[in-house]
């Protein structure tokens, strides 16, 4: 594996489990120093022990703006910080099913506060620390453009993330900051495991490649978008889903 991210500083929200943890491990292997955030200290400590050297954990809830501000204050005050964030991964998110007619205000607010508000203010607070050559990657989902039963609120929140990337690409025109989206499909993470074995098997049969994806396979795409190998790619949305969204 090449050190394609050697010396770079990366901030990954939701980096304590699932895809976020796989991204952090891959980035460190590629030479980056990573700051990961999450809500639970126990998970963060465990993640850092798995990632190893060049990883720093910050307890922060992206649904709370004061926590997001704290995250970037820690980044700025770190000895590892060199004046710029090279890679920002707005990955923290939540799921949940809300069938039409059964959606509560609380469930709506929980999903949108984390999946939309969290992404918006993560990028807002990071913006002064981004510069020419920085790569911003947002985590959406194939639910943003596939009608999945019981997933209207979740899908709408992820569609908002895709829309944000388009608008921010225009806002950042001429600044040399790239904004791209990764839209995972079924990936073997703790969050996906909540759907149960029966639903997992039904979904697996719908996937052209015939299997559920691994977090490391998603992390490979983030690594590409974070590196200079994708230097002429911005405003894009890459689906990591075994072809499910294409059918």
Long-range contacts (C-beta under 8 A, 24 or more apart in sequence): 1-29, 1-30, 2-30, 3-30, 3-31, 4-30, 4-31, 4-223, 4-227, 4-228, 4-229, 5-30, 5-31, 5-32, 5-86, 5-87, 5-223, 5-226, 5-227, 6-30, 6-31, 6-32, 7-31, 7-32, 8-32, 8-33, 8-86, 8-87, 8-226, 9-33, 9-35, 9-75, 9-80, 9-81, 9-82, 9-84, 9-85, 9-86, 9-87, 10-34, 10-35, 10-85, 10-86, 10-87, 10-88, 10-89, 10-226, 11-35, 11-37, 11-71, 11-72, 11-75, 11-85, 11-87, 11-88, 11-89, 11-126, 12-36, 12-37, 12-89, 12-91, 13-37, 13-38, 13-60, 13-62, 13-71, 13-89, 13-90, 13-91, 13-92, 13-118, 13-122, 14-38, 14-62, 14-91, 14-92, 14-93, 14-139, 15-47, 15-89, 15-91, 16-40, 16-43, 16-44, 16-46, 16-47, 16-57, 17-43, 17-47, 17-189, 17-190, 18-187, 18-189, 18-190, 18-191, 18-215, 19-91, 19-139, 19-184, 19-187, 19-189, 19-215, 19-218, 19-219, 20-89, 20-91, 20-92, 21-47, 21-50, 21-51, 21-215, 22-214, 22-215, 22-216, 22-218, 22-219, 23-89, 23-91, 23-218, 23-219, 23-222, 23-223, 24-51, 24-55, 25-50, 25-51, 25-219, 26-216, 26-219, 26-220, 26-222, 26-223, 27-87, 27-222, 27-223, 27-226, 28-52, 28-53, 28-54, 28-55, 30-223, 30-227, 32-86, 32-87, 32-226, 33-80, 35-71, 35-74, 35-75, 35-78, 37-62, 37-71, 37-92, 38-92, 54-80, 56-80, 62-92, 62-114, 62-117, 62-118, 62-119, 62-121, 62-122, 63-110, 63-113, 63-114, 63-117, 63-118, 65-121, 65-125, 68-118, 68-121, 68-122, 68-125, 69-125, 71-125, 72-125, 72-126, 72-129, 75-129, 76-129, 84-129, 84-130, 84-131, 84-134, 85-126, 85-129, 85-130, 85-134, 86-133, 86-134, 86-135, 86-226, 87-134, 87-135, 87-136, 87-137, 87-226, 88-122, 88-123, 88-126, 88-130, 88-134, 88-135, 88-136, 88-137, 89-137, 89-139, 89-222, 89-226, 90-118, 90-119, 90-122, 90-123, 90-136, 90-137, 90-138, 90-139, 91-137, 91-139, 92-118, 92-122, 93-118, 93-139, 93-141, 93-158, 94-191, 95-154, 95-191, 95-194, 96-153, 96-154, 97-150, 97-151, 97-154, 98-150, 98-151, 98-152, 98-153, 98-154, 99-149, 99-150, 100-152, 103-152, 103-153, 107-153, 108-153, 111-153, 111-154, 111-157, 112-153, 112-157, 112-160, 115-154, 115-157, 115-158, 115-160, 115-161, 116-157, 116-160, 116-161, 116-164, 119-161, 119-164, 120-164, 123-164, 123-168, 130-177, 131-176, 131-177, 132-175, 132-176, 132-177, 133-176, 133-177, 133-228, 134-176, 134-177, 134-178, 135-177, 135-178, 135-180, 135-225, 135-226, 135-227, 135-230, 136-168, 136-177, 136-178, 136-179, 136-180, 137-179, 137-180, 137-181, 137-182, 137-222, 137-225, 137-226, 138-162, 138-164, 138-165, 138-179, 138-180, 138-181, 138-182, 139-181, 139-182, 139-183, 139-184, 140-165, 140-181, 140-182, 140-183, 140-237, 141-183, 141-184, 141-185, 142-183, 142-184, 142-185, 142-239, 142-241, 142-244, 142-245, 144-183, 145-245, 146-244, 146-245, 158-183, 162-237, 165-235, 165-237, 166-235, 169-234, 169-235, 178-225, 178-230, 178-231, 178-233, 178-234, 179-234, 179-235, 180-225, 180-230, 180-233, 180-234, 180-235, 180-236, 180-237, 180-238, 181-236, 181-237, 181-238, 182-218, 182-221, 182-222, 182-225, 182-237, 182-238, 182-240, 183-237, 183-238, 183-239, 183-240, 183-241, 183-245, 184-213, 184-218, 184-239, 184-240, 184-241, 185-213, 185-239, 185-240, 185-241, 185-242, 185-244, 185-245, 186-212, 186-213, 186-241, 186-242, 186-244, 187-212, 187-213, 187-214, 187-215, 187-217, 187-218, 187-240, 188-212, 188-213, 188-214, 188-215, 189-215, 203-244, 206-244, 206-247, 207-241, 207-242, 207-243, 207-244, 208-242, 208-243, 208-244, 208-246, 208-247, 209-242, 209-243, 210-242, 211-242, 212-242, 213-240, 213-241, 213-242
